[in-house]
Amino acid sequence: MSKPRFATAGAINTPSTASTVQIYSTLRRALLDYVSSDNQRLSQFVGDRIYVRSQPNPVQFPYMTMLLNRTSLAEYNGYREVAVLEVQCIGKPESQLPLIETAMDIVDQCLTAYSDPSSGIMVGRSRTRQTVPMLSDPSDSNIVGVLGSYDFFLWPRVLTVRAD
């Protein structure tokens, strides 16, 4: 039996910040729906292979993984969070590096200026990005990767409802 890697269509409502699963699904949907400034979509590079936490085994390259870290801020009485979304784009063989760099350019454009007030509020604020150095033996030196971290201000739906 394979482990679920993201919420399936119809299982949740998006866009929403009502739960962590819905936040992942909202951001995943935003990435897949986004059209870049030069009219490209992420699906041209990774299909719909955007997974939460880890990729399935066996995996088809290239693919992306997402990991979300959330912190409630005391100075806002817990009503605002800072969230960091880590996105990894992994390719194999090494010749896929330009492809995954381009895919991450699209992720950068989408998430750095992301804003959604429809169910709770999520606002992208900044990012950091790095190309992962080539691995050496005994690792697989044909694997290439780019890692991006995206900072968000987040008012989960439960907090905005409580504030009313």
N, CA, C and O of each residue as an XYZ file, in Angstrom:
656
protein
N       0.849     -1.169      0.000
C       0.000      0.000      0.000
C       0.899      1.237      0.000
O       1.819      1.338      0.811
N       0.634      2.168     -0.902
C       1.452      3.372     -0.948
C       0.907      4.424      0.014
O      -0.302      4.542      0.216
N       1.821      5.176      0.593
C       1.434      6.233      1.523
C       0.898      7.431      0.757
O       1.417      7.756     -0.311
N      -0.141      8.104      1.282
C      -0.611      9.318      0.610
C       0.453     10.402      0.701
O       1.096     10.559      1.739
N       0.639     11.150     -0.383
C       1.675     12.184     -0.422
C       1.095     13.580     -0.456
O       1.819     14.548     -0.228
N      -0.184     13.711     -0.733
C      -0.848     15.006     -0.702
C      -2.332     14.732     -0.649
O      -2.771     13.620     -0.941
N      -3.100     15.721     -0.284
C      -4.550     15.548     -0.202
C      -5.117     15.326     -1.598
O      -4.727     16.000     -2.551
N      -6.015     14.402     -1.706
C      -6.590     14.088     -3.006
C      -7.703     15.064     -3.356
O      -8.302     15.682     -2.475
N      -7.969     15.194     -4.631
C      -9.013     16.101     -5.109
C     -10.341     15.757     -4.449
O     -10.704     14.585     -4.348
N     -11.063     16.779     -4.001
C     -12.356     16.582     -3.377
C     -12.298     16.303     -1.892
O     -13.328     16.350     -1.220
N     -11.110     16.010     -1.356
C     -10.999     15.662      0.051
C     -11.027     16.896      0.942
O     -11.413     16.809      2.107
N     -10.630     18.022      0.416
C     -10.581     19.249      1.204
C     -11.001     20.433      0.348
O     -11.121     20.325     -0.873
N     -11.219     21.546      0.997
C     -11.535     22.789      0.290
C     -10.284     23.639      0.164
O      -9.561     23.827      1.143
N     -10.024     24.148     -1.013
C      -8.917     25.079     -1.196
C      -9.442     26.277     -1.965
O     -10.372     26.112     -2.755
N      -8.909     27.452     -1.783
C      -7.839     27.754     -0.845
C      -8.369     27.831      0.579
O      -9.495     28.272      0.811
N      -7.552     27.400      1.524
C      -7.956     27.429      2.921
C      -6.748     27.319      3.827
O      -5.738     26.708      3.478
N      -6.872     27.921      4.996
C      -5.863     27.782      6.047
C      -6.475     27.102      7.267
O      -5.962     27.242      8.377
N      -7.578     26.359      7.067
C      -8.292     25.741      8.183
C      -7.500     24.618      8.853
O      -7.743     24.314     10.021
N      -6.568     24.004      8.148
C      -5.736     22.939      8.723
C      -4.406     22.907      7.979
O      -4.268     23.491      6.905
N      -3.443     22.226      8.558
C      -2.137     22.096      7.904
C      -2.281     21.384      6.561
O      -1.641     21.770      5.584
N      -3.110     20.355      6.507
C      -3.327     19.634      5.247
C      -3.898     20.577      4.191
O      -3.501     20.525      3.027
N      -4.827     21.437      4.598
C      -5.403     22.374      3.633
C      -4.398     23.441      3.212
O      -4.428     23.891      2.067
N      -3.517     23.851      4.106
C      -2.459     24.803      3.736
C      -1.550     24.169      2.680
O      -1.257     24.789      1.658
N      -1.103     22.929      2.930
C      -0.285     22.228      1.930
C      -1.020     22.158      0.586
O      -0.449     22.469     -0.459
N      -2.275     21.750      0.627
C      -3.037     21.595     -0.615
C      -3.254     22.925     -1.319
O      -3.213     22.995     -2.547
N      -3.486     23.984     -0.544
C      -3.666     25.314     -1.125
C      -2.394     25.760     -1.827
O      -2.450     26.263     -2.949
N      -1.249     25.582     -1.182
C       0.018     26.003     -1.783
C       0.385     25.121     -2.979
O       0.912     25.611     -3.977
N       0.108     23.840     -2.875
C       0.361     22.933     -4.003
C      -0.488     23.348     -5.203
O       0.014     23.414     -6.325
N      -1.754     23.623     -4.975
C      -2.652     24.048     -6.056
C      -2.177     25.375     -6.641
O      -2.193     25.553     -7.859
N      -1.754     26.310     -5.787
C      -1.249     27.599     -6.275
C      -0.040     27.391     -7.184
O       0.070     28.036     -8.226
N       0.868     26.493     -6.795
C       2.044     26.220     -7.616
C       1.656     25.611     -8.965
O       2.198     25.998    -10.000
N       0.732     24.674     -8.954
C       0.337     24.024    -10.203
C      -0.461     24.943    -11.123
O      -0.398     24.798    -12.344
N      -1.214     25.890    -10.551
C      -2.044     26.794    -11.356
C      -1.299     28.038    -11.834
O      -1.753     28.707    -12.762
N      -0.172     28.354    -11.218
C       0.530     29.600    -11.512
C       1.092     29.602    -12.936
O       1.630     28.598    -13.403
N       0.961     30.729    -13.609
C       1.560     30.941    -14.931
C       2.630     32.020    -14.765
O       2.333     33.128    -14.319
N       3.862     31.698    -15.121
C       4.988     32.610    -14.908
C       4.921     33.814    -15.831
O       4.073     33.886    -16.720
N       5.819     34.751    -15.611
C       5.879     35.971    -16.421
C       6.204     35.677    -17.882
O       5.900     36.487    -18.758
N       6.823     34.522    -18.154
C       7.087     34.147    -19.553
C       6.190     32.987    -20.001
O       6.554     32.191    -20.866
N       4.996     32.920    -19.377
C       3.926     32.011    -19.790
C       4.281     30.528    -19.630
O       3.897     29.701    -20.457
N       5.010     30.203    -18.571
C       5.330     28.802    -18.289
C       4.595     28.347    -17.031
O       4.283     29.141    -16.144
N       4.331     27.049    -16.984
C       3.694     26.430    -15.820
C       4.644     25.391    -15.234
O       5.436     24.780    -15.951
N       4.554     25.204    -13.941
C       5.376     24.216    -13.260
C       5.148     22.817    -13.826
O       6.073     22.007    -13.879
N       3.919     22.534    -14.248
C       3.595     21.202    -14.783
C       4.419     20.862    -16.025
O       4.596     19.685    -16.338
N       4.924     21.869    -16.736
C       5.781     21.617    -17.886
C       7.096     20.976    -17.468
O       7.759     20.335    -18.284
N       7.479     21.141    -16.210
C       8.780     20.674    -15.738
C       8.685     19.474    -14.798
O       9.511     18.564    -14.869
N       7.680     19.467    -13.917
C       7.570     18.381    -12.927
C       6.232     17.653    -12.989
O       5.945     16.830    -12.119
N       5.414     17.934    -13.990
C       4.089     17.321    -14.033
C       3.310     17.739    -12.791
O       3.287     18.919    -12.439
N       2.678     16.785    -12.132
C       2.003     17.091    -10.869
C       2.763     16.473     -9.692
O       2.192     16.267     -8.621
N       4.045     16.181     -9.894
C       4.869     15.506     -8.885
C       5.377     16.495     -7.838
O       6.567     16.803     -7.780
N       4.460     16.982     -7.021
C       4.782     17.841     -5.874
C       4.250     17.110     -4.661
O       3.040     16.958     -4.497
N       5.160     16.657     -3.807
C       4.811     15.795     -2.685
C       5.022     16.517     -1.355
O       5.810     17.459     -1.261
N       4.313     16.064     -0.345
C       4.500     16.576      1.009
C       5.492     15.663      1.723
O       5.305     14.447      1.781
N       6.516     16.246      2.247
C       7.536     15.619      3.078
C       8.514     14.729      2.329
O       9.722     14.930      2.446
N       8.037     13.750      1.563
C       8.958     12.869      0.846
C       8.309     12.325     -0.413
O       7.087     12.330     -0.555
N       9.128     11.866     -1.299
C       8.672     11.337     -2.575
C       8.311      9.861     -2.424
O       8.783      9.196     -1.502
N       7.466      9.344     -3.337
C       7.175      7.909     -3.299
C       8.367      7.110     -3.822
O       9.295      7.669     -4.406
N       8.329      5.833     -3.611
C       9.395      4.970     -4.091
C       8.775      3.885     -4.948
O       7.902      3.182     -4.440
N       9.145      3.688     -6.190
C      10.153      4.434     -6.943
C       9.612      5.801     -7.356
O       8.401      6.012     -7.426
N      10.525      6.713     -7.624
C      10.145      8.077     -7.973
C      10.499      8.362     -9.427
O      11.462      7.818     -9.967
N       9.715      9.211    -10.037
C      10.028      9.697    -11.379
C      10.647     11.081    -11.227
O      10.106     11.928    -10.515
N      11.766     11.315    -11.885
C      12.449     12.600    -11.839
C      11.988     13.468    -12.998
O      11.597     12.930    -14.034
N      12.016     14.760    -12.868
C      12.209     15.538    -11.648
C      10.921     15.573    -10.820
O       9.832     15.290    -11.319
N      11.079     15.928     -9.548
C       9.942     16.042     -8.647
C      10.240     17.115     -7.611
O      11.371     17.586     -7.494
N       9.208     17.496     -6.858
C       9.353     18.473     -5.778
C       8.772     17.912     -4.495
O       7.839     17.110     -4.508
N       9.353     18.356     -3.382
C       8.786     18.062     -2.069
C       8.586     19.374     -1.324
O       9.306     20.348     -1.543
N       7.582     19.380     -0.429
C       7.289     20.549      0.397
C       7.307     20.130      1.867
O       6.877     19.033      2.224
N       7.814     21.029      2.705
C       7.802     20.822      4.152
C       7.471     22.161      4.799
O       8.129     23.165      4.524
N       6.455     22.182      5.656
C       5.965     23.424      6.258
C       6.285     23.454      7.742
O       6.006     22.499      8.467
N       6.875     24.559      8.190
C       7.136     24.801      9.612
C       6.349     26.028     10.027
O       6.411     27.064      9.365
N       5.596     25.917     11.138
C       4.732     27.021     11.586
C       5.085     27.387     13.024
O       5.318     26.520     13.866
N       5.120     28.709     13.287
C       5.403     29.223     14.619
C       4.374     30.285     14.968
O       4.161     31.227     14.204
N       3.740     30.135     16.114
C       2.788     31.133     16.594
C       3.570     32.228     17.321
O       4.476     31.932     18.100
N       3.221     33.488     17.069
C       3.971     34.604     17.634
C       3.297     35.168     18.879
O       2.137     35.578     18.835
N       4.029     35.186     19.985
C       3.492     35.669     21.257
C       3.106     37.140     21.192
O       2.116     37.543     21.802
N       3.876     37.954     20.456
C       3.577     39.385     20.405
C       2.236     39.691     19.742
O       1.723     40.803     19.866
N       1.669     38.716     19.043
C       0.341     38.880     18.445
C      -0.699     38.018     19.164
O      -1.757     37.723     18.608
N      -0.397     37.620     20.391
C      -1.279     36.768     21.200
C      -1.670     35.491     20.453
O      -2.782     34.989     20.616
N      -0.769     34.979     19.649
C      -1.022     33.747     18.917
C      -1.907     33.910     17.696
O      -2.215     32.923     17.028
N      -2.325     35.133     17.387
C      -3.228     35.343     16.262
C      -2.519     35.450     14.922
O      -3.175     35.476     13.881
N      -1.212     35.512     14.928
C      -0.479     35.493     13.674
C       0.652     34.494     13.806
O       1.285     34.376     14.856
N       0.891     33.783     12.727
C       1.985     32.832     12.694
C       3.000     33.249     11.638
O       2.689     33.984     10.700
N       4.199     32.768     11.816
C       5.204     32.822     10.765
C       5.341     31.387     10.273
O       5.547     30.464     11.061
N       5.227     31.218      8.988
C       5.367     29.890      8.394
C       6.524     29.927      7.407
O       6.707     30.904      6.682
N       7.293     28.860      7.391
C       8.368     28.710      6.416
C       8.065     27.455      5.613
O       7.975     26.357      6.163
N       7.910     27.629      4.318
C       7.689     26.509      3.417
C       9.008     26.199      2.721
O       9.575     27.049      2.034
N       9.484     24.987      2.906
C      10.698     24.547      2.231
C      10.282     23.732      1.017
O       9.509     22.781      1.132
N      10.796     24.108     -0.143
C      10.505     23.401     -1.392
C      11.823     22.903     -1.964
O      12.760     23.676     -2.161
N      11.884     21.605     -2.229
C      13.051     21.013     -2.880
C      12.639     20.541     -4.254
O      11.591     19.915     -4.420
N      13.464     20.841     -5.240
C      13.261     20.298     -6.578
C      14.463     19.403     -6.881
O      15.607     19.853     -6.832
N      14.200     18.152     -7.190
C      15.254     17.158     -7.359
C      15.184     16.598     -8.776
O      14.110     16.269     -9.280
N      16.348     16.497     -9.404
C      16.429     15.944    -10.749
C      17.508     14.888    -10.858
O      18.427     14.830    -10.041
N      17.388     14.061    -11.870
C      18.383     13.040    -12.194
C      18.159     12.661    -13.634
O      17.034     12.320    -13.999
N      19.170     12.705    -14.467
C      20.591     12.878    -14.237
C      20.983     14.346    -14.085
O      20.132     15.235    -14.075
N      22.267     14.575    -13.970
C      22.805     15.922    -13.771
C      22.352     16.903    -14.856
O      22.248     18.103    -14.602
N      22.087     16.407    -16.038
C      21.655     17.276    -17.137
C      20.291     17.930    -16.867
O      19.908     18.848    -17.592
N      19.545     17.477    -15.837
C      18.265     18.090    -15.485
C      18.421     19.363    -14.646
O      17.421     20.005    -14.327
N      19.650     19.742    -14.283
C      19.837     20.928    -13.449
C      19.215     22.186    -14.060
O      18.529     22.904    -13.333
N      19.408     22.504    -15.346
C      18.745     23.691    -15.897
C      17.216     23.603    -15.813
O      16.546     24.612    -15.591
N      16.674     22.413    -15.987
C      15.236     22.207    -15.906
C      14.721     22.495    -14.501
O      13.705     23.172    -14.341
N      15.418     21.983    -13.470
C      14.928     22.207    -12.099
C      15.202     23.634    -11.630
O      14.455     24.162    -10.805
N      16.251     24.263    -12.136
C      16.469     25.680    -11.811
C      15.321     26.518    -12.382
O      14.835     27.437    -11.722
N      14.889     26.203    -13.606
C      13.773     26.928    -14.225
C      12.477     26.672    -13.460
O      11.687     27.591    -13.249
N      12.261     25.432    -13.048
C      11.075     25.106    -12.244
C      11.074     25.919    -10.951
O      10.031     26.424    -10.536
N      12.224     26.045    -10.323
C      12.303     26.814     -9.076
C      12.144     28.314     -9.327
O      11.695     29.032     -8.434
N      12.498     28.805    -10.511
C      12.210     30.199    -10.864
C      10.705     30.443    -10.821
O      10.248     31.482    -10.343
N       9.939     29.475    -11.325
C       8.474     29.587    -11.307
C       7.963     29.550     -9.870
O       7.067     30.314     -9.513
N       8.522     28.674     -9.048
C       8.139     28.607     -7.630
C       8.439     29.942     -6.956
O       7.613     30.459     -6.203
N       9.623     30.501     -7.226
C       9.991     31.811     -6.661
C       8.960     32.872     -7.014
O       8.497     33.607     -6.142
N       8.601     32.955     -8.296
C       7.631     33.970     -8.736
C       6.283     33.784     -8.042
O       5.657     34.754     -7.617
N       5.847     32.541     -7.931
C       4.539     32.257     -7.339
C       4.507     32.563     -5.845
O       3.599     33.247     -5.373
N       5.486     32.063     -5.102
C       5.401     32.112     -3.638
C       5.911     33.402     -3.014
O       5.443     33.790     -1.943
N       6.863     34.078     -3.663
C       7.414     35.286     -3.050
C       6.364     36.376     -2.916
O       6.382     37.137     -1.948
N       5.458     36.461     -3.864
C       4.414     37.492     -3.821
C       3.031     36.891     -3.557
O       2.020     37.532     -3.843
N       2.973     35.675     -3.018
C       1.695     34.993     -2.811
C       0.845     35.709     -1.767
O       1.356     36.159     -0.741
N      -0.434     35.809     -2.032
C      -1.377     36.392     -1.083
C      -2.734     35.757     -1.302
O      -3.221     35.697     -2.430
N      -3.348     35.279     -0.224
C      -4.686     34.703     -0.326
C      -5.469     34.990      0.941
O      -5.170     34.422      1.992
N      -6.471     35.865      0.862
C      -7.289     36.195      2.027
C      -8.630     35.454      2.060
O      -9.516     35.841      2.821
N      -8.800     34.399      1.253
C     -10.136     33.818      1.092
C     -10.596     32.959      2.261
O     -11.800     32.888      2.507
N      -9.714     32.312      2.984
C     -10.103     31.505      4.146
C      -8.937     31.544      5.109
O      -8.017     30.731      5.018
N      -8.976     32.495      6.037
C      -7.766     32.821      6.766
C      -6.942     33.688      5.825
O      -7.414     34.077      4.757
N      -5.727     33.983      6.217
C      -4.884     34.835      5.376
C      -3.487     34.237      5.314
O      -2.926     33.844      6.336
N      -2.925     34.168      4.100
C      -1.555     33.736      3.896
C      -0.882     34.748      2.987
O      -1.399     35.060      1.915
N       0.263     35.262      3.405
C       0.968     36.274      2.621
C       2.442     35.901      2.537
O       3.111     35.785      3.564
N       2.959     35.713      1.312
C       4.376     35.444      1.106
C       5.184     36.714      1.304
O       4.782     37.784      0.849
N       6.331     36.603      1.986
C       7.114     37.792      2.318
C       8.527     37.775      1.752
O       9.013     38.815      1.307
N       9.191     36.644      1.755
C      10.588     36.613      1.313
C      10.993     35.170      1.026
O      10.231     34.231      1.256
N      12.218     35.023      0.515
C      12.709     33.681      0.210
C      14.221     33.625      0.296
O      14.905     34.647      0.257
N      14.723     32.415      0.414
C      16.134     32.116      0.198
C      16.166     30.902     -0.722
O      15.241     30.090     -0.738
N      17.253     30.794     -1.489
C      17.338     29.691     -2.449
C      18.787     29.305     -2.639
O      19.676     30.155     -2.654
N      19.014     28.008     -2.783
C      20.371     27.544     -3.059
C      20.342     26.286     -3.910
O      19.445     25.451     -3.792
N      21.339     26.174     -4.764
C      21.533     24.957     -5.535
C      22.357     24.018     -4.659
O      23.392     24.408     -4.117
N      21.894     22.790     -4.527
C      22.569     21.820     -3.675
C      23.853     21.381     -4.371
O      23.829     21.041     -5.554
N      24.989     21.385     -3.639
C      26.244     20.936     -4.262
C      26.125     19.490     -4.732
O      25.353     18.711     -4.174
N      26.881     19.144     -5.744
C      26.860     17.768     -6.258
C      27.299     16.807     -5.169
O      28.216     17.091     -4.399
N      26.644     15.688     -5.119
C      26.985     14.652     -4.155
C      28.194     13.884     -4.653
O      28.496     13.889     -5.847
N      28.882     13.228     -3.739
C      30.024     12.404     -4.137
C      29.801     10.990     -3.620
O      28.860     10.741     -2.867
N      30.653     10.080     -4.018
C      30.515      8.682     -3.590
C      30.520      8.616     -2.068
O      31.294      9.347     -1.450
N      29.715      7.796     -1.437
C      28.893      6.727     -2.006
C      27.499      7.187     -2.421
O      26.671      6.354     -2.789
N      27.217      8.479     -2.372
C      25.919      8.987     -2.812
C      25.825      8.929     -4.334
O      26.808      8.657     -5.022
N      24.644      9.184     -4.833
C      24.422      9.196     -6.275
C      24.777     10.577     -6.817
O      24.020     11.530     -6.630
N      25.916     10.690     -7.484
C      26.387     11.988     -7.974
C      25.600     12.487     -9.178
O      25.844     13.599     -9.644
N      24.669     11.703     -9.690
C      23.827     12.142    -10.805
C      22.597     12.911    -10.346
O      21.856     13.446    -11.170
N      22.376     12.971     -9.033
C      21.213     13.679     -8.499
C      21.583     15.148     -8.292
O      22.624     15.466     -7.718
N      20.709     16.034     -8.770
C      20.894     17.467     -8.597
C      19.666     18.027     -7.891
O      18.570     17.476     -7.993
N      19.865     19.129     -7.175
C      18.738     19.683     -6.448
C      18.863     21.170     -6.215
O      19.956     21.735     -6.204
N      17.703     21.790     -6.029
C      17.611     23.200     -5.655
C      16.659     23.270     -4.478
O      15.607     22.629     -4.477
N      17.031     24.048     -3.480
C      16.243     24.180     -2.258
C      15.833     25.631     -2.080
O      16.672     26.531     -2.122
N      14.540     25.855     -1.881
C      14.030     27.196     -1.616
C      13.266     27.204     -0.305
O      12.556     26.250      0.012
N      13.410     28.280      0.457
C      12.645     28.479      1.689
C      11.863     29.772      1.543
O      12.422     30.819      1.216
N      10.557     29.685      1.789
C       9.649     30.807      1.563
C       8.978     31.175      2.874
O       8.346     30.337      3.518
N       9.121     32.443      3.266
C       8.554     32.935      4.515
C       7.166     33.500      4.264
O       6.947     34.250      3.313
N       6.234     33.128      5.130
C       4.852     33.590      5.051
C       4.405     34.156      6.380
O       4.826     33.681      7.435
N       3.549     35.174      6.338
C       2.742     35.530      7.493
C       1.450     34.763      7.308
O       0.901     34.709      6.207
N       0.969     34.175      8.380
C      -0.183     33.294      8.288
C      -1.143     33.573      9.429
O      -0.769     33.545     10.601
N      -2.376     33.840      9.065
C      -3.468     33.947     10.028
C      -4.396     32.782      9.703
O      -5.268     32.921      8.846
N      -4.229     31.627     10.373
C      -5.086     30.483     10.071
C      -6.563     30.835     10.255
O      -6.913     31.707     11.050
N      -7.401     30.153      9.520
C      -8.836     30.418      9.533
C      -9.405     30.438     10.951
O     -10.221     31.297     11.284
N      -8.977     29.496     11.781
C      -9.496     29.443     13.148
C      -9.181     30.731     13.900
O      -9.978     31.158     14.735
N      -8.050     31.356     13.630
C      -7.691     32.588     14.323
C      -8.495     33.768     13.807
O      -8.891     34.634     14.587
N      -8.742     33.815     12.509
C      -9.525     34.933     11.982
C     -10.984     34.813     12.389
O     -11.651     35.831     12.568
N     -11.496     33.599     12.538
C     -12.870     33.401     13.003
C     -12.971     33.789     14.473
O     -13.942     34.428     14.880
N     -11.969     33.405     15.281
C     -11.950     33.736     16.696
C     -11.873     35.241     16.941
O     -12.392     35.749     17.935
N     -11.217     35.943     16.018
C     -11.016     37.389     16.188
C     -12.293     38.187     15.982
O     -12.370     39.338     16.409
N     -13.305     37.598     15.332
C     -14.548     38.321     15.061
C     -15.371     38.556     16.314
O     -16.446     39.152     16.243
